[in-house]
C-alpha cells in the first residue's frame, strides 16, 4: 500500500468511528433497554392487611359456674304429729308469715282446756282462802286465834298463788306448742323438695319441704389462689349456661369467701344474677342446678392498642414474644418485634412495638422477608397467592 492509500484508509476509519459514536449518542435508550431486558422484573408479594386500632381491653377470669337459690330455708316442724293440711305443691309461691301446713293439735287443745279449768278452779280456791285470811286477821286482832293459826292461813294463800303461777306458765308453754301446729313460711319464696303429704307423721328430724328464693339467683364459682386477689365485690360477670348456649347473662360479684378450700386451693365466689321469666310468663327461665361457665371481668383498660391475632407470629414458641410485618406507604414490609398483653376473642393487646393506624399483614406474612415489596389485596385475594 502506498503512502497516499494509507492516508485515505486512516481518514475513512476515523469518519466511520465518528458516525458510530454519533448514532449511539442519538439513541441512548438502546443500551438501557438492553440492560433492562437483561435484569429480572420486581415481583410484589400479595398480602392482606389490617389496621392497628384502639379498643377496650378486659382482663377476665374464666371458671365453671353453678346456679343456686339466693336463699333456701329447710322447713321442719317443732313437734311430732300428723299433717292435717298441706295444700301447696312444688313450685307454688308463698309469702312470709303465710301458713303452709297444719299439724293435728286435738290433744294440745284438750290439754289447754283442762289447764284453763284447773286455773279457774284454783282462782276460786284462792278467793276463799283470801277471805278466810281476812277473817283470821280480825280474829287474831280480837285474840280469838293464835299467831300460828293466822300464819297457816297466810301460807295456804301463798301456796295456792304459787300453784296458779306454775299452771299459767305451763299453759303458756302448751299454747306455744299448739301454735307450732300451724307451720308458717319464714321467707317469701317458692316451695321445693316437698317430702310429706297429708296424713304423714311429721317430726323435727324430718323436713316437710324447703322454700327457695329464685330471684335473684346465686351463681357459685371457684377462683384459683393466684387470681383470687383480683376479684372484688361489684365486678361484672358474664354467665354462659349449657341450657342456653346462644345467650349470655350478666351478673355482679356479691360475696367473696374469706378463706381458701385447702384441698383445691380455690376461693368460693358468689355472683348475684337476676332471673328472667319464661316466654309464657309461667315460671322463671333460670333454675337452681343449671351448669355453665362464668367470666369475671377483673380489670378494664380503655383505648388500648390492639391488633388482629392473625397478624402475630410466635418466636421460639414464647407466647410473650411475637413478630409482625408492617407495610409502609411505599408498599415495603418491615418486620417488627412486639410485646403483647391481654388476649381478646379476635384481637390481641399490644403493649409495645406498634402504633395506631399501622398496617399489619394478616394473610401472606409467613412467606415474607424484611424489606420485601408487597401488593395489598382485598380479603380473599391475597390468601390465594400467599
Residue pairs with C-beta under 8 A, 6 or more apart in sequence:
1 9
24 30
24 31
42 373
43 373
44 331
44 373
44 374
44 375
45 333
45 364
45 367
45 368
45 372
45 373
45 374
45 375
45 385
45 386
46 364
46 374
46 375
46 377
46 381
46 382
46 384
46 385
46 386
47 325
47 327
47 333
47 361
47 363
47 364
47 365
47 368
47 374
47 375
47 376
47 377
47 382
47 386
48 361
48 362
48 363
48 364
48 376
48 377
48 378
48 379
48 381
48 382
48 383
49 327
49 359
49 360
49 361
49 362
49 376
50 307
50 308
50 310
50 311
50 359
50 360
50 362
51 357
51 358
51 359
51 360
52 305
52 306
52 307
52 350
52 354
52 355
52 356
52 357
52 358
52 359
52 360
53 305
53 306
53 356
54 303
54 304
54 305
54 306
54 356
55 303
55 304
55 306
55 344
55 347
56 300
56 301
56 302
56 303
56 304
57 300
57 301
57 304
57 306
57 341
57 342
57 344
57 349
58 297
58 299
58 300
58 301
58 342
58 344
59 230
59 297
59 298
59 299
59 300
59 301
59 342
60 295
60 296
60 297
60 298
61 223
61 227
61 230
61 231
61 295
61 296
61 298
62 293
62 294
62 295
62 296
63 221
63 222
63 223
63 293
63 294
63 296
64 221
64 222
64 291
64 292
64 293
64 294
65 219
65 220
65 221
65 239
65 241
65 271
65 291
65 292
65 293
65 294
66 219
66 220
66 221
66 289
66 290
66 291
67 217
67 218
67 219
67 220
67 241
67 273
67 286
67 287
67 288
67 289
67 290
67 291
67 292
68 217
68 218
68 219
68 220
68 288
68 289
69 189
69 192
69 212
69 213
69 214
69 217
69 218
69 288
70 213
70 214
70 215
70 216
70 217
70 218
70 272
71 187
71 189
71 212
71 213
72 192
72 210
72 211
72 212
72 213
73 186
73 187
73 189
73 210
73 211
74 207
74 210
75 100
75 183
75 185
75 186
75 207
75 208
75 209
75 210
75 211
76 202
76 204
76 205
76 206
76 207
76 208
77 103
77 180
77 183
77 202
77 203
77 204
77 208
78 177
78 180
78 204
79 103
79 177
79 180
79 181
79 203
79 204
80 201
80 202
80 203
80 204
81 103
81 104
81 105
81 181
81 201
81 202
82 103
82 104
82 199
82 200
82 201
82 202
83 101
83 102
83 103
83 104
83 196
83 197
83 198
83 199
83 200
83 201
83 202
83 208
84 102
84 103
84 104
84 198
85 101
85 102
85 198
86 100
86 101
86 102
86 194
86 196
86 197
86 198
86 208
88 94
88 100
88 101
88 191
88 194
88 209
89 191
89 194
90 191
90 192
90 193
90 194
90 209
91 190
91 191
91 192
91 283
92 190
92 191
93 188
93 189
93 190
93 191
94 100
94 185
94 188
94 189
94 190
94 191
94 211
95 185
95 188
96 185
96 186
96 187
96 188
97 184
97 185
98 184
98 185
99 182
99 183
99 184
100 183
100 184
100 185
100 191
100 209
101 182
101 183
101 202
101 208
102 181
102 182
102 183
103 180
103 181
103 182
103 183
103 202
104 181
105 178
105 181
108 174
108 177
108 178
108 181
109 178
111 174
112 171
112 174
112 175
112 178
115 167
115 170
115 171
115 174
116 171
118 167
119 164
119 167
119 168
119 171
122 160
122 163
122 164
122 167
123 164
125 160
126 157
126 160
126 161
126 164
129 153
129 156
129 157
129 160
130 157
132 153
132 156
133 150
133 153
133 154
133 156
133 157
136 145
136 149
136 150
136 153
137 150
139 145
140 146
140 147
140 149
140 150
183 208
185 211
186 211
187 211
187 213
188 213
189 211
189 212
189 213
189 214
190 211
190 212
190 213
190 214
191 209
191 210
191 211
192 209
192 210
192 211
192 212
193 207
193 209
193 210
194 208
194 209
195 206
195 207
195 208
195 209
196 202
196 206
196 208
196 209
202 208
212 288
214 275
214 284
214 286
214 287
214 288
215 274
215 275
215 284
216 251
216 272
216 273
216 274
216 275
217 272
217 273
217 274
217 275
217 286
217 288
218 254
218 270
218 271
218 272
218 273
219 237
219 239
219 251
219 270
219 271
219 272
219 273
219 294
220 268
220 269
220 270
221 268
221 269
221 270
221 271
221 294
221 296
222 261
222 264
222 266
222 267
222 268
222 269
223 231
223 266
223 267
223 269
223 296
224 265
224 266
225 260
225 265
225 266
225 267
227 298
228 256
228 260
228 266
228 267
230 298
230 299
231 253
231 256
231 267
231 269
231 296
231 298
232 253
232 256
232 298
233 252
233 253
233 254
233 255
233 256
234 252
234 253
235 252
235 253
235 296
235 297
235 298
236 250
236 251
236 252
236 296
236 297
237 250
237 251
237 252
237 253
237 271
237 294
237 295
237 296
237 297
238 248
238 249
238 250
238 294
238 295
238 297
239 248
239 249
239 250
239 251
239 271
239 273
239 292
239 293
239 294
239 295
240 247
240 248
240 249
240 292
240 293
240 294
240 295
241 247
241 249
241 286
241 290
241 291
241 292
242 290
242 291
242 292
243 290
243 292
244 285
249 273
249 276
249 286
250 273
251 271
251 272
251 273
251 274
252 271
252 272
253 269
253 270
253 271
253 272
253 296
254 270
254 271
254 272
255 269
255 270
256 267
256 268
256 269
256 270
257 267
257 268
257 269
259 267
260 266
260 267
261 267
261 268
269 296
271 294
271 296
273 286
275 284
275 285
275 286
276 284
276 285
276 286
277 283
277 284
277 285
278 284
278 285
301 342
301 349
304 341
304 342
304 349
305 349
305 350
305 351
305 354
305 355
305 356
306 344
306 347
306 348
306 349
306 350
307 324
307 338
307 347
307 348
307 350
307 354
307 360
308 346
308 347
308 348
308 360
308 362
309 343
309 346
309 347
309 348
310 362
310 363
311 324
311 325
311 360
311 361
311 362
311 365
312 322
312 323
312 324
312 338
312 340
312 348
313 322
313 323
313 324
313 365
313 366
314 321
314 322
315 321
315 322
315 323
315 337
319 340
320 339
320 340
321 337
321 339
322 337
322 338
322 339
322 340
322 348
323 335
323 336
323 337
323 338
324 335
324 336
324 338
324 353
324 354
324 360
324 361
324 365
325 333
325 334
325 335
325 336
325 360
325 361
325 365
325 368
326 333
326 334
326 336
326 354
326 358
326 359
326 360
326 361
327 333
327 334
327 359
327 360
327 361
327 374
327 376
328 334
331 373
331 374
331 375
331 376
332 371
332 372
332 373
332 374
333 361
333 365
333 368
333 369
333 370
333 371
333 372
333 373
333 374
334 370
334 371
335 368
335 370
336 353
336 354
337 353
338 350
338 351
338 352
338 353
338 354
339 350
339 351
339 352
339 353
340 348
340 349
340 350
340 351
341 348
341 349
341 350
341 351
342 348
342 349
343 349
354 360
359 376
361 368
361 374
363 379
363 382
363 383
363 386
364 374
364 382
364 383
364 385
364 386
366 386
367 386
368 374
375 382
376 382
377 385
